[in-house]
Amino acid sequence: MRADILRLAWPVFIGQLAVMASGVIDTVMAGQLSARDLAAVGLGASIYISVYVSLMGVLLALTPIAAQHFGAGRFHEIGASFWQSVWVALALSVPGFIALAWSTPWLALSGAPPELAAQVDAYLLATAVGVPAALLFRCFYALNTAISRPKVVMVINLLGVAAKFPLNLLFMHGNATLGLPAMGGAGCGMATALIAWVSVAIALIWLLRDTGYRRFALRHPVAPRAGAMAELLRLGIPIGATYLIEVTSFTFMAIFVARFGTTALASHQITANLTGVAYMLALAIANATSTLVAQSIGAGDPLRARAIAMSGIRIAVVLSGLTGLALWSLRGPIAAAYTSDSAVIAATLPLLAALALFLFFDSLQTQIGFILRAYKITTLPMAVCVLSMWGVGLGGGWLLTISADPAGAWGGLHGTQTGALGFWVAGVVGLALASVGLALVLRREWRR
């Protein structure tokens, strides 16, 4: 079982790292242009990710549905479910496009100055063009995850990240021969949109030419079915909301920590960056485990499903524990690798110590949450996520870091004393409670 989980997990991990690498390329290239371009790409990407992950999460409901069909041998039903996800993706593209193309509310909320607002507006408009393709590609991603073919998505993601640098260069600096104007930082958004459409085109060709997909009857479109689409939305909306909660938790943490100065914010950003990289490993294990659990459920083998779930949890716990131990042991060199500023290094060290525990509980709650998706349970996990991440994590972090009396019992965690540490401590507590809450939901399901 462990071998099966790891076999499915590593291509997902590589593919997700490729997606993260695209963001790193955007940041580095925009930073080479100017501080304004860097700020525009940073703000624009934050808005884009918030909108995209919310809509993308809805489509990931296809994975447990198709995986259960796969385990039961209902191959034609996989094609029918896939086409329902395509119709949902096209429907979601409309609000997704509007949310990005109409940038006025975002710019008003951020209070961006006029010279920055124009760049952000151009970036968001460019990414809006790619929303339908990005969502359709998520249907392809969910399908391949469900049928245990993650390498296909990994290859396409690697092709995308390979094309990111030259396309960024083309759109950011323009090309007189091709008649392309220099777009500056907004060119990163145009490159992102073009890669999304090319990825969908490659996915379509792959579906049509690879004989491995023929048994799923994917070549024959299935008209929209209200019941099937309703099931996708019932499972998917809570998943999308959960992703939004996770993303906005870090966004609001950064906003709150910014009031304590650049040192506190820089140390927080270093820690958050490491969290994102480490989370990719937990996400890969969770995806693989959830897929195999759903396939076993579809095959009518609940004991195997439970055994796979426990095996996945054990793998994740061991890997997150080792990762945390490495971060704690090497926190000094790691902080120094990010910055030479002694004040930032000093502020980062306690955050990395807290991160070791944060990653353990984050990985644990991620595994259990994904396993529950295999059982088509998504609403209760969403509620647990709201209480733990927004309630305990953000709310508790606010109390410790901002509202606490610097001279009181909890004054040592006030932002003026330790920067962002109070938020990370509250985050650890919140994730620990989330792990317990989700474990209780899973225990109830297993007892049933």
Buried (B, 14 or more C-beta within 10 A) or exposed (E): BEEBBBBBBBBBBBBBBBEBBBBEBBBEBBBEBEEBBBBBBBBBBBBBBBBBBBBBBBBBBBBBBBBBBBBBEBBBBBBBBBBBBBBBBBBBBEEBBEBBBEBEEBBEEBEBEEEBBBBBBBBBBBBBBBBBBBBBBBBBBBBBBBBBBBBBBBBBBBBBBEBBBEBBBBBBBBEEEEEBEBBBBBBBBBBBBBBBBBBBEBBEEBBEEEEEBEEBBBEEEBEBBEEBBEBBBEBBBBBBBBBBBBBBBBBBBBEBBEEBBEBBBBBBBBBBEBBEEBBBBBBBBBBBBBBBBBBBBBBEBBEBBBBBBBBBBBBBBEBBBEBBEEBBEEBEEBBBEBBEBEBBBEBBBBBBBBBBBBBBBBBBBBBBBBBBBBBBBBBBBBBBBBBBBBBBBBBBBBBBBBEBEEEEEBBEBBBBBBBBBBBBBBBBBBBBBBBBBBBEBBEEBEEE
